[in-house]
Amino acid sequence: MAITSSTARTGKSFEPQYAAPPRRKWRRLTPWLYLLVPLAFLVTFTYVPVANMISYSFTDWDGFSPDQQYVGLDNYAQLFTRPELFQVFYVSLFYLVASLLQIALALYFATVLSFNMRFRNFFKGVLFFPYLLNGVAVAFVFLYLLQPGGTLDSVLALFGIDNKLLWLGDPDMVNISLSGVSVWRFLGLNFVLFLGAIQSVPTEIHEAAELDGATRPQVFWHIILPSIRPIISLSVILGITGSLSVFEIPWIMTGGSGESKTFVIQTIKLAFQFNKVGLASAAAVVLLVAILLVTWIQRRLVPDEAPADAR
């Protein structure tokens, strides 16, 4: 009765109180604990070196001396005022054209092999196989292929073509030859990206278009191409940034000599051959800014999705 009367006076009931689930705070922290190690590696091996590179670009450090003299923007002024340092971007134009050709070929083969045809799995493997090879091995294979009297000259001789060209020695041919190697090397990557994107388009749409009398070129232009626009945009970004930062193939095949020297090869030579780490760091910063700028412009001109008011 005492309990009942007190309850009636206060107007409150004695409801059982449940404790909060144990370790709720730890559950909230668990994802961050899993991310702690990857974030530590990312900061240590990406953001800290980038910050150091930017700081080195304002000095004349040689890479060995403990003293670093601050020179301000002098390194950047040299890059833009000395033609021999900045004109190597001209070589990137060859690889840019090659990357656009590579994207067009990959898109063509991916579209053709997305339809039912004989031996399409065999051709898929043939196109993707070069990308599985190590870049160094590819460079050495084409080094023997393109040398004077090598495999390519022997094959041309079988067709009565007496080749007098130096594929890797002629200043007018060396960048065409090297960019052609890059097309063969990376064609498989874009091919797989495009093929996966095309196969993600529902087949019912293709069948409905064909029932309405649409030809395969019409299906490509009006159905496939708009559906895979984000993947095409990604491939263009990768192609442009890759053409600006070419290193592996020309370094192995020609050592970056003559007209084949790219911006990255020049940067490495400045740092490790001429001991101009400050100037090389400035060149690396310029390359980084150029890649970010090109990527931003491309994303602004070709957005992945149309604006909401346009849909």
Disulfide bonds with the S-S distance in Angstrom:
none
